[in-house]
Amino acid sequence: MKFCPMCGAKVIGNNQKFCAECGFKLVIGNSNTNEVKVEVQNDKKGFQPANKKIEESFQVDKLHKENTKKTEELSAKELEDRGTEAQNKKDYKKARELFEKAYEKGNKDIALRIGMFYANGQGVTKDERLADKWFKKASKKIDGEDKSFMLACMYYKGLLLPRNIEKAVTWFRIAANEGNIQAAFILGNFYYQGDEIKRDIAQAIKWLEIASRANNYEAAILLSGIYLDGIEGKRDSKRGIALLEGAANAGVPQAMEMLAFFYENGNIDIKADKYKAKKWHEKAIQAGYKG
């Protein structure tokens, strides 16, 4: 009795050319032996000997392990570069995986880019919760810029992220609480104007005060108008004049001209003063005010 050495099936007679079970091509030896040889080549049915398949499988596995090893040996910067290359080719899944490996190797800034995949639904299901999770993992400073302020601007302008005013306000608030004065001014302006979000003068004053005390003169000028005009009962003429004088003395032409206008007309708290009005108007012109 003879057997196929590949699958163990019985070989019937000396004239059987192919194994009935696995299809391997057989070469029957001398009738005095039970040897059944296998020709290592493709047969007409497209089969390959098992040892050939095993060898190919081994080579694929070896190549995979070598590639994995190479990836693990890459530095955080190299992983980021490869991820960027994959991202440029719109292979977002591969890019995200490489960025995550870079993050694990200490590149905290890359968390911002990982978060963007979730915010935009690129290579993953869109998930704002996971986006925020990764955004918060990123360093507070990225290339010298405040991360929170950067995210706020991107959400507000719809740059690299979907335009989302609610998200923008959230990140502007985080940035302001972290000490970003421009973010405080923007929040104050939002609440004062009432275009992007519901108008709230109390919130406007809160954020504009923070910005003006840090010498943001745009905030000081806007806040002075609230106090001098008494918007929603928030009149404080003394504080309003002080804000304008601070900006004017710092060389801001608009503040000088606003002082001139105020002293020209006065209000219920402060009388008009033609001399001061003329003085500040002349200074404004000299400073380049074109009105």
Secondary structure, 3 states (H helix, E strand, C coil): CEECCCCCCEECCCCCCECCCCCCEEEECCCCCCCEEECCCCCCCCCCCHHHHHHHHHHHHHHHHHHHHHHHHCCHHHHHHHHHHHHHCCCHHHHHHHHHHHHHCCCHHHHHHHHHHHHHCCCCCCCHHHHHHHHHHCCCEECCEEHHHHHHHHHHHCCCCCCCHHHHHHHHHHHHHCCCHHHHHHHHHHHHHCCCCCCCHHHHHHHHHHHHCCCCHHHHHHHHHHHHHCHHHCCCHHHHHHHHHHHHHCCCHHHHHHHHHHHHHCCCCCCCCHHHHHHHHHHHHHCCCCC
